[in-house]
């Protein structure tokens, strides 16, 4: 159900937003793994790389389990048992994972449950913003022929809260607060069964409709996050021919520049249209109108002369 997310913060700002306290109460910042792979985005779609917050123990066996790292990962879990050489050949959607089947489906059995998908949406708290953390799981896939390891993740979904039921019957599993995030990440101290108790609907969320421009993942601007009623639609400018068809009588304008500088007039080939004896107007619409008018007039020899 979750097909678009957004995390557009610069890397240093995202690092500070993910600050946490260690068991001694000291404020710490998470380290980055493969920081160059992080790309801020207003409109992130499946198969793109998004930032994931996880215990450092996953990547360093000698680390303190309370330490955290941020790692860009592919959205759409590729299980470690997948044997094809191309991850795109995975024939089922793994961008989301239902909480009620997370322990049953083969796709997620080998995946670690110690990851929290890093925040992608925002909610207002105190006088500042905080990240909205969503629970997820990740896995590490190695190509059969060898090559770079691929880390990927999926977002866990639960039944929608009361406020969202009219929109969709599922919602992301939100880890509401630092205590919930710490328990979800610290897989060395918290059992899987205890961690799963953190997964449930929450009403502590606000939302608003957005523009349909998010349907195209190539659109990556702040407009993707703006409330739909505040998005200003940009009307395309009509070309000369379309404007002529849309108006019954084009308005005549007096040229503001000398005739010799009027480069807007199409340069027709003489085999299609003879030079007109009328004064030059701007635009193809005026030229076509004069051409049709000239064709209807009588030849010069038959025209009566005024004495």
N, C-alpha and C positions, 0 to 999 in steps of 0.2 A: 504494500500500500504506500510505502514511502519511496517516491521516485525522484525527488528533488531535494537537495539540501543546499546550505550556503555557509561558507566560512571564508570571508573576504578580508580578515585581519592580516596585516603584515606579520611576518614571522616573529619579530621581537615583541609585538603587542600580544600575539597569541600566546607566547611563552609566559608573559606576565599574567595573562588571564587564567593560565593553568597552574598558578602558584598553589602550593599546598603546605601543610605543616607535618613535619616528621614526628615520630613517637615522642621526641623530647620537646615538642612544641615549637621548634625552630621553623621559620618560614623559608621554604626552598622553592627553587624553580626546576622544572623538568628539563632533562637534556634532550637533544634532538638526535634522531637516527636518520641518516640520509636527508639532511635538511634541504639540499638542492632540488629534491623531488617535490617539495611543497609548492603548490600554485594556488594563491588566494582566488576564490571564485564566488560570484554572486549567484551562480546557477550551476550547481554541480549535479551531474547525472551519473547513473551506474556505469561502471568500468573506468571512471575517472579516479584519480588518486585524491584521497582525503586524509586529513590528520587524525590519527588514532592515539589516544592516551592509554598507556599500559604500564604494568610493573616492569622495572628494569631487569628483574630476575628472568624474564622471558628471553632476553638477548645476552645476558651476562650471568652465568650460573653462580658466580661468586658475589653478586651484588646483594645489597640489603633489599628484601622484598618490599619495603616501604618506599624505596626510591622509584621515581617515575621517569618515563621517556615519552616523547612524541615521535611517532613514526608515520610518514605518509604511506598509505596502503591503497590497493585497488579496491574500489567499492563493488562488491559482488564476490562472495567467497568461492575460491577455487580449492576444493579439498585436496589434501596431500596425497590421497590414493588415486587421483585422476591421472590416467595414463596417456592421454592424447598429448601431442606436442604443441597444440594451440589451445589456450584457455578459452577462446571464444567459441570453441566447439562443444563446450559444456551445454547440454541440452535441457537444462532447467534453470529457472531464475533463483539466484541465491543472494539477491540484494537485500532481501528481508528474510527473517526467520521467526516463525510463530513460537511463542513461549511455551505453548502446550504440547508441542511436538519436538522441542529442541533436543530432548534426550532420546528420541526415537528414530529420527531420520538419519540415514547413513551419511548424508552430506555433512552433518555437523558432529558426528561421533568422535572424529579425531581432532576436532578443533578445540583450542584452549578456550575456557570460559573466563579467562582473567582479563579480558580487554573491555575498555569502555570507549565506545565511539566518541571521538572528541566532538565538542559542541558545534552545531551547524545553524541553530536558530537562536533567537535572543529573547530575553524577558527582562523587564525593568525591575530592579531591586535597589532599595535605598535611593541614593542619588547617583547611581552609576549603573552600568550594565554588567551582567554576568552571563557566562556561557550556559547554554542549556545542554546538559550532558545526557546522552542516550546510550543505553547499554547495548553492547554488541559482542560478538566473538570473532576470532580471527584464526587463520591457519597459514602454514607456509608450504608452498608447492615448489617442487624441484622438477624441471623439464626432464623427460625420460632420456634425452640425448645429452643431458648436461647443460649447464648455462647458469645464468643468474637466478637466484631464488626469488620467488614471487610471494610477497605478503599480501593477503587480501582479507576483507572483513565483511560481515553482514550485520544489519541492524535488527535487533530483536523487537517484535511487535506484540502487543497485548490487546485485549478488548478495549474499545474506545471508552473514554470517560463520558459522563452525561452530557457535557457541553459539546462534544465532538460527534455524537452519535448521528446527528442529522447530516453530517458531512461524509463520514466513513465509519465502518464498523470496527476498524483497527486503528491503532495509534502506536508511535514508537514507545518503547519502554524507557521512561525517564528516570534517571537516578537523581532524586531530588535532595540536594544537599551534600556537603563534603563527607559526612559520615557514610552515606550510602555509596559514594564514589570509592572511598577508601576500602570498604568491605568488598565491593565488587572486584577491585583490582588486586587486593591482597590474597591471592589464591593459596598462598602458603599457610595462612592463618585461618582462613574462612573456607569451610567445605563447600562443595558444589551445591548441595541441598540447601545450605544456609544462604548462599548467594542467590539462589533462585527465588527465595522469599522476598528479595528486594524488587522482583519484577512484578509490577501490578499497575493498573491504571492510576493516574493522578489527575486531580482537578487543578493543580497549581500551574496553570498554563494559560497564556493569552494567545490570540490568533487573529488574523484578518485575511480577507481574500486578496489575491494578487492577480496581475495581468496574465493573459494567456501567452504572453511572449516567453514565459518560462518553458513552454512546451518545446521550444527549439533550444537545444543545449548550446548552440553557437551564440545565443544572446547572453552576454555576460556584462551587464551594466547594473548600476544601482536601481534602475527602473524595475528590475526583476523582484525587488523586495518591497517596492512601494505599494501601499494599499490601492486596490483596484480603482476606487473612486477618485484617487488623486493622480492617476496616470493620464497624461495629456496625449491624446491621439494626434499623430502627425499626418496630416492629409498630404498625399503626393501631389506635386505640382503638375498641372496639365501641360502637355506639349502643345506646340502651335496648332497641329492638325486637330487634336482632341478639343482644344478650346474653341476652334471654329465650328466644330460639330455641336458643341454644347450651347452655343449662343446663336440666336436667329440673325442678329444684326451686329456684327463686330463694331465696337466703338472706334471711331476715327480719332487718331491722335496726331497732333502736329509734331513733326520731328524736332527734337531738341538739339540735334547735332547736324553738321553739314552733310549733304548727300554723299559726298565722296568718302565719308567715314562710315557709312551705313553698311556694315559687314554682315548684318543679320539677314539681309535679303538673299534667298537662295540663288545661286548662279546657274540658271537653267541653260541647257544646251540650245543653240540657235536652231537645230533641226526639229525641236519640239515646240518652241515658243519664240516668236519674233519679238524684238525689242518693243516695248509699249511706248506710245507717245504721251501717255499720261504721267503726271508727276509721281515719283517713286514714293511708296509707302513702306512702313516697316512690317515685316512678318509675311509668312507664306499665305495667310488667310486673305490679306489685302491684295496680294498679287494675283491670287486665283480669282477673286471677285472682279478685278479689273479686266482680266483676260476674258472671262465669260461675257462681260459687258461689251467689250470691244468686238467680240465675235457676232453679237446681235445687231450692231450698228451697220448702216448702209455704207457701201464704198464711197470714197471721197468724191468721185466723178458724178454720182447720182444725188449728192446732198445739195439742196437748194441754197442759193447764196442770198444773203440779205444786202440790199442796196443801201 
